[in-house]
Every structure is written in C-alpha cells, then in structure tokens.
C-alpha cells in the first residue's frame, strides 16, 4: 500500500464516523447529492471512490443509481454497509485504495471522488495511478468527477512560515475542526499535467458552488464508442 493511502487510513480510523460526519451538515450533503445527480443525469452505474460512511453513496442508491462504493478505511465501509442493510439498499462495498481499483475495465458509467479525497495523494505517481485507474474503469461515454478545495498561488508569508511546502509549494497545512490537515493543491496546470500523462484528452477544470462552498472540479470524459 502506498504512503498516502496508509496515512489516510490511519487518520480516518482515528477520526471515526462521528468525527468525519461532524465536518459536514445534512444541508451540505443534500446540496452535494443534488449537484452530483445533475451532473450524472442519464448515467446508471456509479463508483463512489473514497466513499467514507456512504454520505453520497446511500442517497444515490435511494435515487435509483446502481452504486459501488470503495474506501481505504474499514470502519467507515462497515458503517456504510450497516446503514445500507438497515435500509435494505443494495450497494457493493469494498475496502481498497483509489490508486489500484479492484474493478474490471469499462465497469462504470460514472466515477465520483469527492470531499478532497484526491487531494490527499501527495506523490505524483500516486495521483497519476489514480487518474489512470479512474479512466480505465469508465465505460465509453462515461464521466468522472473529482472535487476539492480552491487555492491560489503561495504567498511569501505562507512559504516562510512553512504552511506551503513541497514541489511548487503545493502541499498545504491548514487548521480546522481542531486538528491539522494536509492536502496537495491542484489547479488547471497540475490536473492538465496528470491528464496528459494518462492520455486523457477530453477533460475540463473549473470552479463552482458545491454543497455551499466554492470548489474546484475536474471532469474527465471518456470518449464514446465508435
């Protein structure tokens, strides 16, 4: 397992379902689900990548989507599975890393990776593996959505005080919810490099309101079958 995956699993096992749920609200989740449903209109099968406890996977299944859900953290997956059983919702849950997906090629009409999860991959080889895997499991004409925070260029003060580190100062440390959080900052340039390296030509990067916040979105469009 790669370093970023190990770090994320340890962090979320410690945080737990209640701790993770405290970072959102029912209103924010409902707005996010609505945005996802609008983008995925007409697409039936969805992979919720880094699904956590199912805050998006469960509503999508209630709405009639065929859903598979994968996360690196066993306790979160088990919580999602238990809720699905309670509601008699058929969802295929799996424990694994987004850098090496346990699914056949051309398996999904859509893949979603939300809530900054992709930005927890610090190494370029991890990021590239994930982009390639997402593209691999998309069916012809499929759509992938990656969502994360919006950041600008590093300031001299951020560099001086160590808040922005790494290549191009893209690794940022923030304080929220009483804990420190570390993320890799993406923008049109970094996403463009990854998509080019993965052979993806049809993609777009943009900012929009998403669940009550301004967020960065990467859309990957798989070419339709000829």
C-alpha positions in Angstrom: 0.0 0.0 0.0 1.3 3.5 -0.9 2.3 6.0 1.7 -0.6 8.4 1.2 -3.1 5.6 1.5 -1.6 4.4 4.8 -1.6 7.9 6.2 -5.2 8.4 5.2 -6.4 5.1 6.6 -4.8 5.8 9.9 -6.2 9.3 10.1 -9.8 8.2 9.3 -9.7 5.2 11.6 -8.8 7.6 14.4 -11.4 10.1 13.3 -14.2 7.6 13.0 -17.7 8.0 11.6 -18.9 10.6 14.1 -15.7 12.7 13.7 -16.0 12.7 9.9 -19.7 13.4 10.0 -19.0 16.4 12.2 -17.2 18.0 9.3 -20.4 18.4 7.2 -24.1 19.0 7.7 -27.3 17.4 6.3 -27.9 20.5 4.3 -24.4 20.5 2.7 -24.7 16.8 1.9 -28.2 17.3 0.3 -26.8 20.1 -1.9 -23.8 17.9 -2.9 -26.1 15.0 -3.8 -28.2 17.3 -5.9 -25.1 18.6 -7.8 -23.9 15.0 -8.4 -27.3 13.9 -9.6 -27.5 16.8 -12.1 -24.0 16.0 -13.5 -24.7 12.3 -13.7 -28.1 12.6 -15.3 -28.7 9.7 -17.6 -25.9 7.6 -16.2 -26.9 4.5 -14.2 -23.9 2.8 -12.7 -21.7 4.9 -10.3 -18.5 4.2 -8.4 -18.2 6.3 -5.3 -14.5 6.4 -4.8 -13.4 7.2 -1.2 -17.0 6.8 -0.1 -16.4 7.1 3.6 -19.5 6.0 5.5 -21.7 6.4 2.5 -22.9 10.0 2.8 -23.2 10.2 -1.0 -23.5 6.5 -2.0 -26.6 5.9 0.1 -28.6 8.8 -1.3 -27.6 7.9 -4.9 -28.8 4.3 -4.3 -32.1 5.7 -2.8 -32.4 7.7 -6.1 -32.2 4.5 -8.2 -28.5 4.5 -9.2 -26.5 1.3 -9.3 -23.8 2.0 -6.8 -20.5 0.5 -5.9 -18.5 2.2 -3.0 -14.9 1.9 -2.1 -12.8 3.3 0.7 -9.4 2.7 2.4 -10.8 2.7 5.9 -12.5 -0.5 7.1 -14.6 1.1 9.9 -16.1 3.6 7.6 -17.0 1.0 5.0 -18.6 -1.2 7.7 -20.7 1.8 8.9 -21.9 2.4 5.3 -22.6 -1.3 4.8 -24.6 -1.5 8.0 -26.7 1.5 7.1 -27.4 0.0 3.7 -28.5 -3.3 5.2 -30.8 -1.4 7.7 -32.5 0.4 4.7 -32.4 -2.7 2.5 -30.3 -0.9 -0.1 -28.2 -3.0 -2.4 -24.7 -1.4 -2.6 -21.5 -3.3 -3.4 -19.0 -2.1 -0.7 -15.2 -2.7 -0.9 -12.1 -1.8 1.0 -9.2 -0.6 -1.1 -7.1 2.2 -2.4 -8.0 4.5 -5.2 -4.6 4.0 -6.7 -5.4 0.4 -7.6 -9.0 -0.3 -8.2 -10.4 -3.9 -7.9 -12.8 -3.5 -10.9 -12.6 -4.6 -14.5 -12.1 -2.0 -17.2 -15.2 -0.3 -18.6 -17.3 -1.1 -15.5 -19.0 2.2 -14.7 -21.0 5.0 -16.4 -19.6 7.4 -13.8 -16.9 7.7 -11.1 -17.1 10.3 -8.3 -14.2 11.2 -5.9 -15.4 13.9 -3.6 -14.7 15.8 -0.4 -11.0 16.5 -1.1 -10.0 12.8 -1.1 -7.9 13.0 -4.3 -6.0 15.9 -2.7 -4.8 13.6 0.0 -2.4 12.0 -2.5 0.9 13.8 -2.2 3.1 12.0 -4.7 2.7 12.4 -8.4 2.9 8.7 -9.1 0.0 8.1 -6.7 -2.0 10.9 -8.4 -1.3 9.5 -11.9 -2.1 6.0 -10.9 -5.5 7.1 -9.6 -6.3 9.2 -12.7 -5.3 6.3 -14.9 -7.4 3.8 -12.9 -10.5 6.1 -12.9 -10.2 6.4 -16.7 -9.7 2.6 -17.0 -12.9 1.7 -15.2 -15.1 4.2 -17.1 -17.2 2.9 -19.9 -17.1 4.6 -23.3 -19.0 7.9 -22.9 -18.5 7.8 -19.1 -17.9 10.7 -16.8 -15.6 11.1 -13.7 -16.0 14.0 -11.2 -13.2 14.9 -8.8 -13.9 17.6 -6.3 -11.5 19.5 -4.0 -10.6 22.9 -2.5 -9.7 26.1 -4.3 -6.3 27.6 -3.6 -4.3 30.4 -5.2 -0.5 30.7 -5.6 1.6 30.5 -2.5 2.4 33.8 -0.8 5.8 34.7 0.5 4.4 34.6 4.1 2.9 31.1 3.6 6.3 29.8 2.3 8.2 31.5 5.1 6.1 30.1 7.9 6.0 26.6 6.4 2.3 26.4 5.5 3.1 25.8 1.9 5.8 23.2 1.1 6.9 20.6 -1.5 7.3 21.0 -5.3 5.7 24.2 -6.5 4.6 24.8 -2.8 1.6 22.6 -3.5 1.4 20.9 -0.1 -0.6 23.0 2.4 -1.2 22.6 6.1 -4.4 24.0 7.5 -6.1 24.0 10.9 -9.8 23.2 11.0 -12.1 21.2 13.3 -9.5 21.4 16.0 -6.9 19.4 14.0 -4.2 19.9 11.4 -5.0 18.8 7.8 -2.5 18.4 5.0 -3.6 18.5 1.3 -2.0 18.7 -2.1 -3.1 21.8 -4.0 -4.4 21.2 -7.5 -5.3 23.6 -10.2 -5.7 23.6 -14.0 -2.0 23.2 -14.5 -1.5 20.2 -12.3 -4.6 18.5 -13.4 -3.6 19.2 -17.0 -0.3 17.5 -16.5 -1.9 14.4 -14.9 -4.5 14.1 -17.7 -1.9 14.4 -20.4 0.3 11.8 -18.7 -2.6 9.4 -18.5 -3.5 10.0 -22.2 -6.8 11.8 -21.3 -7.7 14.4 -23.9 -11.3 15.3 -23.0 -11.4 16.9 -19.6 -12.1 20.3 -18.0 -11.2 22.1 -14.8 -13.5 24.7 -13.3 -14.7 26.3 -10.1 -18.3 26.3 -8.9 -20.5 26.4 -5.9 -20.7 22.9 -4.5 -22.5 22.0 -1.3 -22.5 25.6 -0.1 -18.8 26.1 -0.8 -16.6 27.3 -3.7 -14.8 24.2 -5.0 -12.5 23.0 -7.8 -13.9 20.4 -10.1 -12.1 18.1 -12.6 -14.4 16.4 -15.1 -13.0 13.5 -17.2 -15.0 12.5 -20.2 -14.3 9.0 -21.6 -14.6 9.0 -25.5 -17.8 7.4 -26.8 -17.5 4.1 -28.6 -17.0 4.4 -32.3 
